[in-house]
Amino acid sequence: MSDPADQRPPTQNSSARNSSGPPAIPETPLADALLAAAGSTRASFHALPVSRRGSIRESALADAYDALFGRGLFSEATITAPPLDSFFFPHRSLARAEELAARAFGATGTLFVTAGTTTANLIALEALIARPDVRVLADKGTHQSIHFALSDKHATVDYIEPRVFCEHSERAALSLPALLEQAAAAERAGTPYELLVLNGQSYDGVVYDIRAILTALAEASPSLTTVFVDEAWGAWSYFHEATRGRTALHARAADPALERFTVVATHSAHKSLSALRQGSLIHFSGDPELAERLRLGRYRHHTTSPSYPILASLDLARAQMELEGRDLVERSLRLARRVSETVAGDPALSAFSVNAPAVPDAFAGHAAIDPTKLSLRVSGLPIEAPELRERLYSRHGLYVNRCTRTSLLLNLHIGIGDEEVAALLDALRAIQRELSPAVERPDEQAGERRVSTSFIIPYPPGVPIIVPGEEIGGDTLRRIEAFRSAGARIYTIEHRPR
Ligand SMILES: Cc1ncc(COP(=O)(O)O)c(C=O)c1O
């Protein structure tokens, strides 16, 4: 059955593609305004001495600056209103750029943020938690920024714990029946939850089908109508029909029965689009008052020195996805299939395998594996995944961030092309040639049990293993050790008492 929302924007691809001649570049109001300001400014008697290379022109360090940042970046403007738009109260180029982003993602409104999704999440929760006693049902597998914001707001939080379903990738997912039962029980008791917080697209590549979750939730807890979905890794997925269907904003836009929900979603555009580092988006659909509360939240929590290059990159990245996003995502999907098939079929890669690309049946109705994130298991080498990661970087210049004891996470994002994939496969073949067969590793011992008064957070990825009040069991200690041996630091952070 075709989905009505698949026939209309988010993207302008089809109109751009069907016209004769080169496709029309979508409007980029903020990028244009920044470029114009850079061209017409001779000097700024405000701040940022390095802009226009003013402070480094004669410096012995000028070459290092130029090599690292290129000359283009020195057009960085501290100019805001009047020549450019005001960041906190936009009504011209930034307002238009945010409006275009909202349209591209199928949201009612969008706010640009230049301090990462760490800050975007804080802003979103500032807007969503108007009183300290708001009852929140939260996925425990969310990023630390959400836990800290909930803790600082003194929200009344009940957590639902995702269950690890693949010990190698450490991928985990929530049980939908458990979530629904908890929401329904609160509803029956007359104390329904007011806000549901989900990690919609995890660092490890587990993606929730938000439409399926909201559809079931509408029945289980009719009073729970506000949902916040951290989709830090998922902005790209709005631009291809194979992946758009599970996204938070699409869920509400695609199904009139879900219009009762107010949905807020955050995207680290820098993680998956052509945006500069820390470029992040907050989208919302539903409650019209939310726009003002989010703007106020941004005013309270955002740096008062936003980066205009980052803002302009958000504008360009959205335009690029409207124009070319489908092709870029298609390429990522194709390359991910290529890696999987090559690893499965090439004897020169027999030491590796791709961990199961599907979720177990118990999760299949509401969760899936992000097809562009492959978990590559190292089963036939005498080294573990952290050492493989180190070799890939030091000897082949190929960087992988996330790894467990046995597996590496390969993110086939839109910046990875055929050449990079070929280099990766060649490097893996070379490493397999160099090394001898695998050795077995004994299981770790379970440790003593106690109750935590703190968050225990491995970084990366910054998702707590333990929240205050939880019992620390043998399994916890095993997980801590696994993160440690994968190179993560373990942070213990006290819960702030009221
Ligand atoms: C799920 C999730 N949310 C939020 C963040 C924070 O995003 P940012 O790095 O843009 O601050 C991360 C970072 O890795 C993340 O994985």
Ligand as a Chemical Component Dictionary entry (heavy atoms), coordinates in Angstrom:
data_LIG
# 
_chem_comp.id                   LIG 
_chem_comp.type                 NON-POLYMER 
_chem_comp.pdbx_formal_charge   0 
_chem_comp.three_letter_code    LIG 
# 
loop_
_chem_comp_atom.comp_id 
_chem_comp_atom.atom_id 
_chem_comp_atom.alt_atom_id 
_chem_comp_atom.type_symbol 
_chem_comp_atom.charge 
_chem_comp_atom.model_Cartn_x 
_chem_comp_atom.model_Cartn_y 
_chem_comp_atom.model_Cartn_z 
_chem_comp_atom.pdbx_ordinal 
LIG C1 C1 C 0 21.916 9.625  20.261 1  
LIG C2 C2 C 0 22.732 10.866 20.410 2  
LIG N1 N1 N 0 22.128 12.008 20.780 3  
LIG C3 C3 C 0 22.819 13.157 20.927 4  
LIG C4 C4 C 0 24.176 13.199 20.711 5  
LIG C5 C5 C 0 24.923 14.490 20.898 6  
LIG O1 O1 O 0 25.071 15.093 19.664 7  
LIG P1 P1 P 0 26.194 16.201 19.367 8  
LIG O2 O2 O 0 27.468 15.457 19.216 9  
LIG O3 O3 O 0 25.702 16.811 18.084 10 
LIG O4 O4 O 0 26.206 17.153 20.501 11 
LIG C6 C6 C 0 24.852 12.033 20.322 12 
LIG C7 C7 C 0 26.310 12.060 20.100 13 
LIG O5 O5 O 0 26.940 11.112 19.735 14 
LIG C8 C8 C 0 24.109 10.835 20.168 15 
LIG O6 O6 O 0 24.706 9.692  19.808 16 
# 
loop_
_chem_comp_bond.comp_id 
_chem_comp_bond.atom_id_1 
_chem_comp_bond.atom_id_2 
_chem_comp_bond.value_order 
_chem_comp_bond.pdbx_ordinal 
LIG C1 C2 SING 1  
LIG C2 N1 SING 2  
LIG C2 C8 DOUB 3  
LIG N1 C3 DOUB 4  
LIG C3 C4 SING 5  
LIG C4 C5 SING 6  
LIG C4 C6 DOUB 7  
LIG C5 O1 SING 8  
LIG O1 P1 SING 9  
LIG P1 O2 DOUB 10 
LIG P1 O3 SING 11 
LIG P1 O4 SING 12 
LIG C6 C7 SING 13 
LIG C6 C8 SING 14 
LIG C7 O5 DOUB 15 
LIG C8 O6 SING 16 
# 
